[in-house]
Amino acid sequence: MTAAIIDTATLAKVVVYSLLAGVGISVLFAVGVSSAASVADALRDRRTAAGAAWVVVFVLSAVVVLGIVVLGIVVMSTK
């Protein structure tokens, strides 16, 4: 009876995509946090080139994570 009501293939796709998105965003956020800590370490050791590279990684990961969050809010509010 429930098999006729629930489309299990579509439900499985939603679960897989949600899991991948959740893990991906978490990894990107973790990269941002780790790079922020590495910026502090590099600047403390007076390695300015490494510090600048870590700042670029931090800013890119922050922009991507914030962009994904904004996209999710927009998609959820329009449907």
DRENNUTI-868118 format. One record per residue (C-alpha): x, y, z; residue number from 1. Coordinates in nm, 3 decimals. Layout:
<sites>
@c1: X | c2: Y | c3: Z | tordren: NUM
...
</sites>
This chain:
<sites>
@c1: 0.000 | c2: 0.000 | c3: 0.000 | tordren: 1
@c1: 0.271 | c2: 0.252 | c3: 0.089 | tordren: 2
@c1: 0.475 | c2: 0.158 | c3: -0.217 | tordren: 3
@c1: 0.204 | c2: 0.309 | c3: -0.434 | tordren: 4
@c1: 0.209 | c2: 0.631 | c3: -0.232 | tordren: 5
@c1: 0.584 | c2: 0.677 | c3: -0.189 | tordren: 6
@c1: 0.817 | c2: 0.694 | c3: -0.488 | tordren: 7
@c1: 1.116 | c2: 0.515 | c3: -0.339 | tordren: 8
@c1: 1.353 | c2: 0.597 | c3: -0.626 | tordren: 9
@c1: 1.296 | c2: 0.970 | c3: -0.588 | tordren: 10
@c1: 1.318 | c2: 0.943 | c3: -0.211 | tordren: 11
@c1: 1.650 | c2: 0.760 | c3: -0.241 | tordren: 12
@c1: 1.784 | c2: 1.032 | c3: -0.472 | tordren: 13
@c1: 1.684 | c2: 1.300 | c3: -0.222 | tordren: 14
@c1: 1.855 | c2: 1.115 | c3: 0.061 | tordren: 15
@c1: 2.178 | c2: 1.063 | c3: -0.136 | tordren: 16
@c1: 2.193 | c2: 1.422 | c3: -0.263 | tordren: 17
@c1: 2.118 | c2: 1.561 | c3: 0.082 | tordren: 18
@c1: 2.389 | c2: 1.346 | c3: 0.237 | tordren: 19
@c1: 2.643 | c2: 1.452 | c3: -0.025 | tordren: 20
@c1: 2.553 | c2: 1.819 | c3: 0.012 | tordren: 21
@c1: 2.569 | c2: 1.803 | c3: 0.391 | tordren: 22
@c1: 2.908 | c2: 1.633 | c3: 0.391 | tordren: 23
@c1: 3.040 | c2: 1.866 | c3: 0.120 | tordren: 24
@c1: 2.937 | c2: 2.183 | c3: 0.301 | tordren: 25
@c1: 3.077 | c2: 2.049 | c3: 0.628 | tordren: 26
@c1: 3.411 | c2: 1.972 | c3: 0.462 | tordren: 27
@c1: 3.424 | c2: 2.318 | c3: 0.303 | tordren: 28
@c1: 3.350 | c2: 2.480 | c3: 0.638 | tordren: 29
@c1: 3.618 | c2: 2.268 | c3: 0.804 | tordren: 30
@c1: 3.869 | c2: 2.376 | c3: 0.539 | tordren: 31
@c1: 3.782 | c2: 2.738 | c3: 0.616 | tordren: 32
@c1: 3.829 | c2: 2.693 | c3: 0.990 | tordren: 33
@c1: 4.155 | c2: 2.504 | c3: 0.940 | tordren: 34
@c1: 4.290 | c2: 2.766 | c3: 0.703 | tordren: 35
@c1: 4.201 | c2: 3.044 | c3: 0.949 | tordren: 36
@c1: 4.409 | c2: 2.865 | c3: 1.212 | tordren: 37
@c1: 4.691 | c2: 2.820 | c3: 0.960 | tordren: 38
@c1: 4.686 | c2: 3.194 | c3: 0.883 | tordren: 39
@c1: 4.747 | c2: 3.266 | c3: 1.249 | tordren: 40
@c1: 5.030 | c2: 3.012 | c3: 1.263 | tordren: 41
@c1: 5.194 | c2: 3.142 | c3: 0.946 | tordren: 42
@c1: 5.179 | c2: 3.504 | c3: 1.056 | tordren: 43
@c1: 5.310 | c2: 3.417 | c3: 1.401 | tordren: 44
@c1: 5.611 | c2: 3.249 | c3: 1.234 | tordren: 45
@c1: 5.650 | c2: 3.549 | c3: 0.999 | tordren: 46
@c1: 5.580 | c2: 3.346 | c3: 0.686 | tordren: 47
@c1: 5.386 | c2: 3.610 | c3: 0.496 | tordren: 48
@c1: 5.362 | c2: 3.425 | c3: 0.164 | tordren: 49
@c1: 5.213 | c2: 3.120 | c3: 0.333 | tordren: 50
@c1: 4.985 | c2: 3.346 | c3: 0.536 | tordren: 51
@c1: 4.860 | c2: 3.514 | c3: 0.220 | tordren: 52
@c1: 4.793 | c2: 3.178 | c3: 0.057 | tordren: 53
@c1: 4.598 | c2: 3.061 | c3: 0.362 | tordren: 54
@c1: 4.397 | c2: 3.384 | c3: 0.358 | tordren: 55
@c1: 4.299 | c2: 3.316 | c3: -0.003 | tordren: 56
@c1: 4.187 | c2: 2.962 | c3: 0.088 | tordren: 57
@c1: 3.991 | c2: 3.097 | c3: 0.386 | tordren: 58
@c1: 3.816 | c2: 3.368 | c3: 0.184 | tordren: 59
@c1: 3.728 | c2: 3.130 | c3: -0.100 | tordren: 60
@c1: 3.585 | c2: 2.869 | c3: 0.134 | tordren: 61
@c1: 3.390 | c2: 3.133 | c3: 0.327 | tordren: 62
@c1: 3.243 | c2: 3.279 | c3: 0.007 | tordren: 63
@c1: 3.145 | c2: 2.936 | c3: -0.124 | tordren: 64
@c1: 2.985 | c2: 2.827 | c3: 0.205 | tordren: 65
@c1: 2.793 | c2: 3.153 | c3: 0.241 | tordren: 66
@c1: 2.684 | c2: 3.131 | c3: -0.123 | tordren: 67
@c1: 2.553 | c2: 2.780 | c3: -0.072 | tordren: 68
@c1: 2.365 | c2: 2.886 | c3: 0.241 | tordren: 69
@c1: 2.207 | c2: 3.182 | c3: 0.059 | tordren: 70
@c1: 2.117 | c2: 2.960 | c3: -0.237 | tordren: 71
@c1: 1.951 | c2: 2.712 | c3: -0.002 | tordren: 72
@c1: 1.749 | c2: 2.987 | c3: 0.165 | tordren: 73
@c1: 1.639 | c2: 3.127 | c3: -0.171 | tordren: 74
@c1: 1.538 | c2: 2.785 | c3: -0.303 | tordren: 75
@c1: 1.346 | c2: 2.699 | c3: 0.014 | tordren: 76
@c1: 1.164 | c2: 3.031 | c3: 0.021 | tordren: 77
@c1: 1.053 | c2: 3.017 | c3: -0.343 | tordren: 78
@c1: 0.905 | c2: 2.666 | c3: -0.337 | tordren: 79
</sites>
